[in-house]
Amino acid sequence: MALRRAHMATFPARQHVLAAALRSLEPQVDVIHLVLNEYAEVPELLAEFRKLAPILPSWDFKDVGKFVTQPTPEDHVFFVDDDLCYAPGYCDWLTRQAEAVGLEQHVFGLHARIYQYPVGAEARSRKTLYYRHALRQTRFVDQLGTGTVLALGRNVPPLDYMCGSEKFVDVRYAKWCFENQISQIALARPFNMARPLRHGGTTIYRDFTVSSPDHVLAEIRSFAGKPPRIGCRVGPRLGWFDLFRAA
């Protein structure tokens, strides 16, 4: 039986916002697979979550932890972040919009990038579609952010492919999708389908992404701009009223 499952990775510095992220997701999915990087035991605060499947890894996977568990081919996999709060209708919205386009050969999300050319130093030559912002029409993109992604289990790469991409899993996943002829698509949506939970700590974006090292830029160049429909729009446009509706 296919499941609606969330995949999340966390670490102790995010513990004060983790419960809020989990509470926003638990009513929307069948199970939450949570990799507890840097933990020696499952924290007591997680006892309230009946749908949680905690994992204590033998080493620190960082964000690659989202790919530790392997779904069945027909599962609906929601890749999520431990510092985001998801709207009550988030999973339903993504599912409806994705099924209208077709889940088999596409991966869908909210946060996305279309790279400009040439892909330059610090990976700043890009157009970003921010997850909090509304988007009137669904469009093809180079890369999705794995905090707001929906994919069929068959379109999830194996862990051995993702290992080594700590702090740049979005890039590695986009590369895998390109190599496997799977399009990445940013979905039309209203404002604030996902909101940040302010934690005051470090983030991968600030500490790593804005100054991406050469090996990450090389991976970006391997797929950026190469899929034929990048930037193309698909499906109907949302009306102005729909951009401000509750999810």
ZADREN-206772 format. One record per residue (C-alpha): residue number from 1; x, y, z; residue in three letters. Coordinates in Angstrom, 2 decimals, padded with zeros to 5 digits, always signed. Layout:
N
{site NUM {X Y Z} 'Ala'} ...
//
This chain:
247
{site 1 {+000.00 +000.00 +000.00} 'Met'} {site 2 {+001.41 +003.38 -001.01} 'Ala'} {site 3 {+002.07 +005.80 +001.85} 'Leu'} {site 4 {+002.19 +009.55 +002.19} 'Arg'} {site 5 {+005.51 +009.98 +003.99} 'Arg'} {site 6 {+007.65 +012.91 +005.12} 'Ala'} {site 7 {+011.47 +012.71 +005.17} 'His'} {site 8 {+013.28 +015.10 +007.53} 'Met'} {site 9 {+016.74 +015.42 +009.08} 'Ala'} {site 10 {+017.55 +017.40 +012.20} 'Thr'} {site 11 {+020.26 +018.04 +014.83} 'Phe'} {site 12 {+020.25 +019.24 +018.46} 'Pro'} {site 13 {+020.59 +022.97 +017.72} 'Ala'} {site 14 {+017.15 +022.89 +016.05} 'Arg'} {site 15 {+015.40 +021.13 +018.95} 'Gln'} {site 16 {+013.51 +024.26 +020.05} 'His'} {site 17 {+011.74 +024.56 +016.67} 'Val'} {site 18 {+011.53 +020.88 +015.73} 'Leu'} {site 19 {+008.25 +020.15 +017.52} 'Ala'} {site 20 {+006.46 +022.99 +015.71} 'Ala'} {site 21 {+007.63 +021.66 +012.33} 'Ala'} {site 22 {+006.48 +018.15 +013.21} 'Leu'} {site 23 {+003.10 +019.32 +014.51} 'Arg'} {site 24 {+002.43 +021.09 +011.22} 'Ser'} {site 25 {+003.14 +017.90 +009.26} 'Leu'} {site 26 {+001.83 +015.00 +011.34} 'Glu'} {site 27 {-001.89 +015.45 +010.50} 'Pro'} {site 28 {-001.05 +015.53 +006.78} 'Gln'} {site 29 {+001.02 +012.34 +006.34} 'Val'} {site 30 {+001.03 +008.66 +007.27} 'Asp'} {site 31 {+004.55 +008.62 +008.68} 'Val'} {site 32 {+007.45 +011.02 +009.33} 'Ile'} {site 33 {+010.92 +009.51 +008.94} 'His'} {site 34 {+013.20 +011.68 +011.07} 'Leu'} {site 35 {+016.98 +011.27 +011.06} 'Val'} {site 36 {+018.41 +012.53 +014.37} 'Leu'} {site 37 {+021.93 +013.64 +013.48} 'Asn'} {site 38 {+024.30 +014.09 +016.45} 'Glu'} {site 39 {+021.82 +012.59 +018.94} 'Tyr'} {site 40 {+022.77 +009.72 +021.26} 'Ala'} {site 41 {+019.12 +008.91 +022.04} 'Glu'} {site 42 {+015.65 +009.94 +020.94} 'Val'} {site 43 {+014.70 +013.14 +022.82} 'Pro'} {site 44 {+011.70 +013.00 +025.13} 'Glu'} {site 45 {+009.92 +015.82 +023.32} 'Leu'} {site 46 {+009.23 +013.44 +020.42} 'Leu'} {site 47 {+007.06 +011.14 +022.53} 'Ala'} {site 48 {+003.90 +013.05 +021.55} 'Glu'} {site 49 {+004.23 +012.20 +017.85} 'Phe'} {site 50 {+002.46 +008.92 +017.06} 'Arg'} {site 51 {+003.40 +008.90 +013.39} 'Lys'} {site 52 {+007.09 +009.51 +013.93} 'Leu'} {site 53 {+009.73 +006.97 +012.87} 'Ala'} {site 54 {+012.96 +008.28 +014.48} 'Pro'} {site 55 {+016.34 +007.12 +013.22} 'Ile'} {site 56 {+019.60 +007.39 +015.19} 'Leu'} {site 57 {+022.32 +007.16 +012.53} 'Pro'} {site 58 {+025.81 +005.91 +013.25} 'Ser'} {site 59 {+027.30 +009.13 +011.83} 'Trp'} {site 60 {+026.21 +012.67 +010.95} 'Asp'} {site 61 {+024.41 +012.61 +007.61} 'Phe'} {site 62 {+023.47 +016.30 +007.82} 'Lys'} {site 63 {+020.85 +017.07 +005.12} 'Asp'} {site 64 {+021.61 +013.81 +003.29} 'Val'} {site 65 {+019.62 +012.27 +006.13} 'Gly'} {site 66 {+016.44 +013.00 +004.15} 'Lys'} {site 67 {+017.49 +010.17 +001.81} 'Phe'} {site 68 {+018.39 +007.54 +004.42} 'Val'} {site 69 {+015.10 +005.63 +004.20} 'Thr'} {site 70 {+014.03 +004.09 +000.89} 'Gln'} {site 71 {+010.36 +004.46 -000.09} 'Pro'} {site 72 {+008.38 +002.05 -002.24} 'Thr'} {site 73 {+008.00 +003.17 -005.88} 'Pro'} {site 74 {+004.40 +004.38 -005.42} 'Glu'} {site 75 {+004.83 +006.21 -002.11} 'Asp'} {site 76 {+004.29 +009.97 -002.07} 'His'} {site 77 {+007.47 +011.38 -000.49} 'Val'} {site 78 {+007.49 +014.89 +000.98} 'Phe'} {site 79 {+011.01 +016.15 +001.64} 'Phe'} {site 80 {+010.74 +018.66 +004.47} 'Val'} {site 81 {+012.92 +020.82 +006.73} 'Asp'} {site 82 {+013.11 +020.96 +010.51} 'Asp'} {site 83 {+012.87 +024.78 +010.56} 'Asp'} {site 84 {+009.74 +025.24 +008.44} 'Leu'} {site 85 {+006.08 +025.29 +009.47} 'Cys'} {site 86 {+003.79 +023.87 +006.79} 'Tyr'} {site 87 {+000.27 +025.16 +006.12} 'Ala'} {site 88 {-002.60 +022.79 +007.08} 'Pro'} {site 89 {-003.39 +022.09 +003.42} 'Gly'} {site 90 {+000.22 +021.92 +002.24} 'Tyr'} {site 91 {+000.42 +018.23 +001.33} 'Cys'} {site 92 {-003.03 +018.21 -000.29} 'Asp'} {site 93 {-002.18 +021.27 -002.38} 'Trp'} {site 94 {+001.10 +019.83 -003.65} 'Leu'} {site 95 {-000.55 +016.52 -004.42} 'Thr'} {site 96 {-003.45 +018.03 -006.39} 'Arg'} {site 97 {-001.21 +020.35 -008.39} 'Gln'} {site 98 {+001.37 +017.63 -009.08} 'Ala'} {site 99 {-001.18 +015.02 -010.16} 'Glu'} {site 100 {-002.67 +017.52 -012.62} 'Ala'} {site 101 {+000.72 +017.63 -014.39} 'Val'} {site 102 {+001.76 +013.99 -013.82} 'Gly'} {site 103 {+003.90 +012.49 -011.06} 'Leu'} {site 104 {+005.59 +009.76 -013.09} 'Glu'} {site 105 {+008.35 +011.74 -014.81} 'Gln'} {site 106 {+008.40 +014.90 -012.71} 'His'} {site 107 {+009.41 +016.05 -009.25} 'Val'} {site 108 {+007.57 +019.01 -007.73} 'Phe'} {site 109 {+008.23 +021.70 -005.15} 'Gly'} {site 110 {+007.93 +025.31 -004.06} 'Leu'} {site 111 {+011.45 +026.66 -003.57} 'His'} {site 112 {+013.28 +026.58 -006.90} 'Ala'} {site 113 {+016.09 +027.98 -009.02} 'Arg'} {site 114 {+016.62 +028.75 -012.67} 'Ile'} {site 115 {+020.30 +029.37 -013.36} 'Tyr'} {site 116 {+021.47 +032.24 -015.51} 'Gln'} {site 117 {+024.55 +031.94 -017.70} 'Tyr'} {site 118 {+027.37 +031.55 -017.22} 'Pro'} {site 119 {+026.97 +029.96 -013.80} 'Val'} {site 120 {+029.44 +032.17 -012.02} 'Gly'} {site 121 {+031.34 +032.40 -008.79} 'Ala'} {site 122 {+029.39 +031.91 -005.56} 'Glu'} {site 123 {+026.50 +030.47 -007.59} 'Ala'} {site 124 {+024.78 +033.87 -007.60} 'Arg'} {site 125 {+023.84 +033.82 -011.28} 'Ser'} {site 126 {+020.37 +032.43 -010.64} 'Arg'} {site 127 {+016.71 +033.33 -010.40} 'Lys'} {site 128 {+015.14 +032.06 -007.18} 'Thr'} {site 129 {+011.46 +031.28 -006.68} 'Leu'} {site 130 {+011.04 +031.56 -002.91} 'Tyr'} {site 131 {+008.87 +029.05 -001.08} 'Tyr'} {site 132 {+006.97 +031.73 +000.88} 'Arg'} {site 133 {+006.10 +033.67 -002.25} 'His'} {site 134 {+003.05 +033.05 -004.39} 'Ala'} {site 135 {+003.51 +031.75 -007.93} 'Leu'} {site 136 {+000.72 +032.22 -010.44} 'Arg'} {site 137 {+001.69 +029.47 -012.85} 'Gln'} {site 138 {+003.58 +026.21 -012.61} 'Thr'} {site 139 {+006.94 +026.22 -014.41} 'Arg'} {site 140 {+009.92 +024.01 -015.19} 'Phe'} {site 141 {+013.11 +024.81 -013.27} 'Val'} {site 142 {+016.73 +023.69 -012.99} 'Asp'} {site 143 {+016.67 +022.83 -009.29} 'Gln'} {site 144 {+014.27 +022.45 -006.38} 'Leu'} {site 145 {+014.93 +023.02 -002.70} 'Gly'} {site 146 {+014.46 +019.75 -000.81} 'Thr'} {site 147 {+012.63 +021.42 +002.06} 'Gly'} {site 148 {+009.50 +021.72 -000.07} 'Thr'} {site 149 {+009.49 +018.78 -002.50} 'Val'} {site 150 {+006.99 +016.07 -003.48} 'Leu'} {site 151 {+008.17 +013.02 -005.45} 'Ala'} {site 152 {+007.02 +009.52 -006.11} 'Leu'} {site 153 {+009.21 +006.97 -004.38} 'Gly'} {site 154 {+010.45 +005.80 -007.78} 'Arg'} {site 155 {+011.86 +009.31 -008.31} 'Asn'} {site 156 {+013.94 +009.34 -005.12} 'Val'} {site 157 {+017.66 +008.59 -005.57} 'Pro'} {site 158 {+019.37 +005.87 -003.51} 'Pro'} {site 159 {+021.37 +006.89 -000.48} 'Leu'} {site 160 {+024.69 +005.84 -002.02} 'Asp'} {site 161 {+024.15 +008.38 -004.82} 'Tyr'} {site 162 {+023.41 +011.19 -002.36} 'Met'} {site 163 {+026.27 +010.44 +000.04} 'Cys'} {site 164 {+028.99 +013.04 -000.27} 'Gly'} {site 165 {+026.54 +015.86 -000.99} 'Ser'} {site 166 {+026.21 +017.10 +002.58} 'Glu'} {site 167 {+025.12 +020.76 +002.54} 'Lys'} {site 168 {+024.31 +020.65 -001.19} 'Phe'} {site 169 {+021.70 +017.91 -001.51} 'Val'} {site 170 {+019.50 +020.16 -003.67} 'Asp'} {site 171 {+022.25 +020.30 -006.31} 'Val'} {site 172 {+022.98 +016.56 -006.16} 'Arg'} {site 173 {+019.26 +015.69 -006.39} 'Tyr'} {site 174 {+018.83 +018.00 -009.40} 'Ala'} {site 175 {+021.81 +016.32 -011.05} 'Lys'} {site 176 {+020.27 +012.88 -010.45} 'Trp'} {site 177 {+016.94 +014.02 -011.89} 'Cys'} {site 178 {+018.65 +015.35 -015.02} 'Phe'} {site 179 {+020.59 +012.12 -015.50} 'Glu'} {site 180 {+017.36 +010.13 -015.18} 'Asn'} {site 181 {+015.22 +012.34 -017.47} 'Gln'} {site 182 {+013.04 +013.55 -014.58} 'Ile'} {site 183 {+011.91 +017.16 -014.85} 'Ser'} {site 184 {+011.87 +019.45 -011.82} 'Gln'} {site 185 {+008.82 +021.70 -011.56} 'Ile'} {site 186 {+007.92 +024.63 -009.29} 'Ala'} {site 187 {+004.22 +024.52 -008.50} 'Leu'} {site 188 {+001.72 +027.37 -008.65} 'Ala'} {site 189 {+000.64 +028.25 -005.11} 'Arg'} {site 190 {-000.66 +030.98 -002.78} 'Pro'} {site 191 {+001.52 +032.89 -000.34} 'Phe'} {site 192 {+002.92 +031.23 +002.79} 'Asn'} {site 193 {+002.38 +027.55 +002.06} 'Met'} {site 194 {+005.47 +027.12 +004.26} 'Ala'} {site 195 {+006.86 +029.62 +006.77} 'Arg'} {site 196 {+010.25 +029.78 +008.51} 'Pro'} {site 197 {+010.59 +028.96 +012.20} 'Leu'} {site 198 {+013.13 +031.46 +013.51} 'Arg'} {site 199 {+015.90 +029.65 +015.35} 'His'} {site 200 {+018.77 +032.15 +015.34} 'Gly'} {site 201 {+021.32 +029.48 +014.47} 'Gly'} {site 202 {+023.42 +028.66 +011.47} 'Thr'} {site 203 {+021.90 +027.67 +008.13} 'Thr'} {site 204 {+023.37 +025.80 +005.19} 'Ile'} {site 205 {+022.40 +028.68 +002.91} 'Tyr'} {site 206 {+024.31 +031.33 +004.87} 'Arg'} {site 207 {+027.29 +029.17 +005.77} 'Asp'} {site 208 {+027.77 +027.25 +002.53} 'Phe'} {site 209 {+025.44 +027.89 -000.42} 'Thr'} {site 210 {+026.18 +031.59 -000.97} 'Val'} {site 211 {+029.85 +030.76 -001.48} 'Ser'} {site 212 {+029.54 +027.39 -003.16} 'Ser'} {site 213 {+032.92 +025.73 -003.70} 'Pro'} {site 214 {+034.18 +024.72 -007.12} 'Asp'} {site 215 {+033.07 +021.09 -006.90} 'His'} {site 216 {+029.48 +022.21 -006.25} 'Val'} {site 217 {+029.58 +024.68 -009.14} 'Leu'} {site 218 {+030.86 +021.84 -011.35} 'Ala'} {site 219 {+027.81 +019.75 -010.45} 'Glu'} {site 220 {+025.51 +022.69 -011.17} 'Ile'} {site 221 {+027.10 +023.18 -014.59} 'Arg'} {site 222 {+026.48 +019.51 -015.39} 'Ser'} {site 223 {+022.71 +020.11 -015.57} 'Phe'} {site 224 {+021.96 +023.86 -015.47} 'Ala'} {site 225 {+020.09 +025.01 -018.56} 'Gly'} {site 226 {+020.26 +021.61 -020.25} 'Lys'} {site 227 {+016.70 +020.26 -019.81} 'Pro'} {site 228 {+014.75 +021.56 -022.83} 'Pro'} {site 229 {+011.78 +023.14 -021.02} 'Arg'} {site 230 {+013.51 +025.22 -018.35} 'Ile'} {site 231 {+011.43 +028.30 -017.60} 'Gly'} {site 232 {+008.42 +027.05 -019.57} 'Cys'} {site 233 {+005.03 +027.39 -017.90} 'Arg'} {site 234 {+002.38 +024.69 -017.75} 'Val'} {site 235 {-001.26 +024.56 -016.63} 'Gly'} {site 236 {-003.69 +027.35 -015.79} 'Pro'} {site 237 {-002.75 +030.59 -014.03} 'Arg'} {site 238 {-003.99 +031.13 -010.51} 'Leu'} {site 239 {-006.38 +034.03 -010.09} 'Gly'} {site 240 {-005.37 +036.94 -007.88} 'Trp'} {site 241 {-007.84 +035.85 -005.20} 'Phe'} {site 242 {-006.28 +032.36 -005.14} 'Asp'} {site 243 {-002.85 +033.81 -004.35} 'Leu'} {site 244 {-004.11 +034.98 -000.96} 'Phe'} {site 245 {-006.31 +032.02 -000.05} 'Arg'} {site 246 {-005.57 +029.69 +002.81} 'Ala'} {site 247 {-003.98 +026.46 +001.61} 'Ala'} 
//
